[in-house]
Structure formats: C-alpha cells, structure tokens
Amino acid sequence: MDKIIDYLKQLDLSDVEAKLYLTLLQTGPASVRDLAHTVEIKRTTAYFYIDQLVEKGLLMKLVRGSKKLVAANEPKELESLIEKKLKKADVIQQELPLVLQMLSTITPNESTNTDVEIRSYKGVTNARRIYEESLKANEVRTFARIYNKVEQLFPNNTEVFINAFKNNKKLKMWEIIYDSDSTIEPSEDVLKTTDRYFYIFLPKNLKLNSEDILIYDGKIAIINYRGEKTSIVITSKDLYNNFKAIFNFVWQVMSETK
C-alpha cells in the first residue's frame, strides 16, 4: 500500500487524496461522513479533497435514492494524470530559457547593494503577522493561491482585506493567482469595497512551491501556512526591485494574453 501511495504522490496527489481514493477503491461507494470517519479526517476537510479528486477524474459523485455518495473511478483513469504530468514537464522544459533569463536579473553583481537581511519564521501565527505587516504598505504585489474557507490563512480572509483597505487609504494590491480551483474567485465583498485591488490568473500549468509570495516595502516574503508552516522574509532593495520588475513583466504579459 505504501508503494501505491508513493506512486500516487508522484502524480501530484496529496497523502489525504491518495488515502481517500484507495479507501473508495476498497469499500465501493460511500457517504462523505463515512469516508471521512474511515480516513480519520474532518468531514469539511474531506469535501475539499473530494472535489480535487473529482476534478482530477479519479472520483465521481453519485445519488442513490436520498443518499449522496462518492465512488472511485476505474484505476485506468490514472493514465490521464500521467499524460498531464508529461505535458506539464514539456511546458516546464520549453519555458526554462525564459525563466533562467528572468532569474539572472536577481543575481547581484559587484556594484549592487549587498545589505541583505533574512528572517525565518514558523507557525500560522507568524504567517498572519507577515501578511498583516504587508497590508500596511502602499503597494503590495503577490503571487498567491486561493483555497476554500477550510484552507485559508485567516479565520475570515475577507474581513481582514476589507479592513486593510479601509484603514490604509494608500494601499494598492495586485495579485497573480496560481494553482487555484477555477471555481474559486477572490471575494466579491472585497471587490465591491475597493477599486485598489486587482488580480489575474496564471495558466493552470504554471505553479509555484509556496502558498504566497509577497513583494512590499523593500521585502520579499515567502509564506507557507500549510504543511511545515515555515515562512521567510528577505529584506533587500535590489532583490525587491528585481522581483517587482519580474512581477510587472508577468502581469503585463498575462494581461495582454487575456
């Protein structure tokens, strides 16, 4: 079983997703409540991962009489995930020259300012503090993921952002959203509250290995509030300017593409 789980992880399934899928292959159709109990996770959490597996083509939702159930599709559906993985690898290889060129602008030369401070943090509380600090800046640029309410950083993300724009009249925020469920959009309440928030989506095949990357006030913050819950804040004028330039370039290209 461990061998199978390790293989499924190579197809970008999480531990929980792999366990849900394998459990349903063994038990047949089950209710979300029973499935969550078997895998030992909260039912609200199970809904999130079930939706991810349905999107990947590994699970289906059924209605039998008055019962709503979920069931595993045939294992041969894994072939479609392998095809996507191969296509993704091709895209990554094709875009490597451009990424290398962009990354080369980050490497400081002898004339650049080497005054750099790096701070590392652990835990969700520190991740929240970094975000709250960024929202006090005049300009914030972010590469961000959007999760459902179960996975979000604050108990009420919408309220935090609305208050930030109300309290900081100079705040402008641009978000490039990646690796997101296409059905999840930025909060309509935030969009109605301010005209100083802007966002675009990256293509599905472009992903980053962090929850959020914040670019603000001469700092680069790499936020991870899931998994190991580690965050890093780098204070560097040169690095900030380079990341800002890269962000603006991606924003311009994606806006023109859109």
N, C-alpha and C positions, 0 to 999 in steps of 0.2 A: 504493500500500500504506500509506503514511503517513497518507493521508486516512482509510482504513478503520480503522486503529489509533486515530486521534484520535476517531473516531465511537464505537468500542467503549469507549474510556475514559469517554465521556460516559454510558455505560450501567453505569458502576462496575466495569469490568474493568480490572485492572492491566496494565502493559506485558507481563508474562510471560503472563498469561491470554490476552491478545489474540494474542500470537505463537503460543502453543500451539494455540489454536482455528484460526487462519488456516493454520498448518502442516498440521493434520489435514485441513482442507478441501482442501488441495492434494495431499497424499500419500495420503489414504484411511487406513483403519485401520492402526495401528502399535503396537508394543510400547512400554512406558514407557521402557525403556532406549534404544531408537532415537529416540524423540521427544525425550528429554532431551538426547541427543547432538546432534540437529539444531538444537535451540534453544539449545544450549550452556549448560545448567544441570545441577546435580546431580540424580541420579535421585530422591533422597529429597525434594528440593525440588519436583520435578515431580509427585510423588504428592499433595502438599498442594494445589497449584494445580489439578490434575486433579479432585480431589474438589470443589473450589469450583465448577469449571465444570460438573460433573455436577449439583450442587445447583441451579445456575442454568439447567439444561436445555439447555446447549449441547454437552455431550459425553455419550457413553454408553460403558459398558464391555462388551466382547464376549469370548466364549470360543470359539475355533475349534480343535477338537481339544484339544491340550495347550497351546495358546498363549492367553495373556491379552492382549487388545488394547484400545485405546481408539479411538473414532472420533467424528467431528464429526456432530452432528445437522444437519438442514436449516437454512439461514440464516433461514428464516421463523420459527424459534424465537426470533429476536431480538425479535419482536413482543411476546412475553410479558414480556421485560425492560423494554420501553418502557411497557407497561401498569403494571408495578410501579413504574417511575420516576414516572409520572403520579400514581399513588395515593399514593406517598410525598410528592410535592410538595403534594398536597391535605392530607395529615396535618400536614405542617410548617406550612402556612398556617393550619390550624384551631387548632394549638397555640401559635401565635405570641403571642396576647394573654397567655396564662398565663406563657410564658417571659419576656416583657417585664416582667410584673409581678414575677416572681422576680428578674430581673436588676436591677430598680430598687432592690432591697434592698442590692445590692452597692455602689451608688454612694454614696460618703461625703458627708455634709453638713458644715456648718461646725463642728458640735460633735464630730465623730468624730476619732479619733486618726489623724493623717497620718504617723506614723512607719512608713514602709514601706521594705523592702529587697528588691531584685530581683536575683537572680543567674542567669546563663545558663551552660549547660554544653554541651559537645559530646562525642559518643562513647558507646559502650555501657558502658565502664568507669565513667564518671561517673554514668550512669543507674543502674548497680548500686549505687554508693555512696549515692545518694539513697535508694534503696529500703532499703538496709541501715540507714541512719540512721532512717528512719521506723519500722522494726521494733523500735527501742529505746524508742519512745514507749509510753505507757499505752493510748492509743486511736488507732486508725488507721481512717479511712474512705476507701474508694477507689471510683472509677468505673474499671472495669478490663475489658480484653479478655482472652480466653483463646485462645491459639494452640496448635497442636500442638507437639511437642517440638523440631521443626526451627526454630520461630519464637520460642521462649521466651527470656526475658531472661537467666536463669542457665543454666549447663550442666545443673543439676539443681534446678529450681524447688522441687520437693517437699522436698528435703533442707534448703534454705535456710529454708523456712517452718517445718518441723518443729523445727529448731534454734532458730529465733527464739522459738517458744512455750515451748520447754524452758528457754532462757536468760533470758527475760523473763517472769516469772511474773505480771506485771500486764498484759501485752499482751492487748488485745481488738481484734478486727479485723472490720469489716463491709465486704463487697464488693457493689457493684451491677455486675453483669456485662452488657456490651452487645456487639452486633455479633459474636456468637460462633457458631461452628458448634454447633447444638443437640446434637450427639453428644459434644461436649467438655465435661466437667464438672470442677469442682475436684477435686483429688486425694483419693481415698478414704483414702490414708495420712495426709494432714493431718487430715481429718475424724475419723479414729479416734484421733489423737494428742491432740486438744484439744477442749474444749467452749466455747472462747473465740473461735471463728471462725464467722462467719455470712455467708450470701450469698443473693442473689436475682437474677433475670434481668430485664432491661428487655425490652420488646417488640421484635421484630425491626426494626420501622420507626423506632426511636429509636437514633441513632448519634451519637457524638462524634468530633471530629477529632484525637484523641490516643490513644496506647496506654493510658496510665493517668493518672488524676488522683488524687493522694494528699492527704488532709486530716489533718494531725497537728501537734501541738505548736506551734500558732500559725502554721503554714505551709501553703501550697498549692503542691504540686509537680506540674508538668505534664510527664510523661515520654513521650518518643518515642525508642525504641531501634531503630526501623526507618527506612528512608528516609534523611533527612538527619541523623538521630540527634542531635537537639537537645532539651535539657531546660531548664526554668525553675523556679526555686524562689522563691516570693514569701513574705516574712515580714511579716505584718500581722495584728494582733489582730482588727481589725474585719473584714477580708476572711475570715479564718479562721472567725470566728463566723458570718458570713453564709453561707459555703459549707457549714459544718456544719449550719446551720438548713435550707438547701435540701436537703442530702443526707438529713437526718432526715425532711423532708417527703416526698421521693420514696420513701424506704424505707417510710414509713407507708402511703402511697397504694398502692404496689405490693404490700405485704404484705396489705393489706385486699382488693385486687383478686384476689390469688392465693387 
